């Protein structure tokens, strides 16, 4: 075995655009997969030195500890506004936000909609795990109808608590949006597709083709009260039918760029 | 003959979530119940022959804990590392 472990046999190693810090995420949480894909894309595109991330409030609040890039921390939901300011001051930098569903689709709804409507040349990575993870699994705007959370113990009742919001579809209707897609992190094939979409989103920004967002369906084993492996199955069975994967907006300029 | 591979698991990062155990195509991974990481998890390790170095464990790992090696065979030689 030991003879196999030589540099010329190396197939995969931890991305260099990560710091050495272990993440605080629960075991099996796909936040880590999303982080890793971003880190791999930044490394492949050689962007680590000129990327500025904007961390949200939520589970990913400590994202700035894990990426070896410049990072700032935004007030709850305000990451797209902060990213707008940074990008306009430093147009040659790559600016991305990393936001959860509580941050982006609830308190930050105004910021994300207007950033997309203005066609801000930023990239948004949106993690949809159907609940507020950090605060203990409360109902989020993305919680599925009938889904039990700590604040909807009998299941989300759409009569009184309304319907979930499909962010990718909604933002895709805005003219400023250049690239808006939904991917999932529940199996190897979909993780590969998610990475490709993240790469495209950063390429869109690099070529100044407008607002780009990748929504990633993600798991929350601790708050779903499932094992990490069961969570992937749950995502596949319950979230995929409600949140179909697909390309919701590929602006003509993006399609023409053939990224 | 299938390619021969192996993995190295970093105890600092592995949280024993078992996503790689479930995803491993040749089913050669399991948690090491004899050991604990500094964080108090049982880390994953290879329990039998058959690793092909396909790197699917690394692809599903949320903590980037796995380094994958694959023996360069004549058939596989033109494939660049890092693919």
Interface residues (C-beta under 8 A of the other chain):
Chain A: X1 X4 X5 X6 X8 X9 X10 X11 X12 X13 X14 X15 X18 X20 X22 X23 X25 X26 X27 X28 X29 X30 X31 X32 X33 X35 X36 X39 X187 X188 X191 X192 X221 X227 X228 X229 X232
Chain B: X4 X5 X6 X8 X10 X12 X13 X15 X16 X17 X18 X19 X22 X23 X39 X41 X53 X55 X56 X58 X59 X60 X61 X62 X63 X64 X65 X66 X67 X68 X69 X70 X71 X72 X81 X82 X83
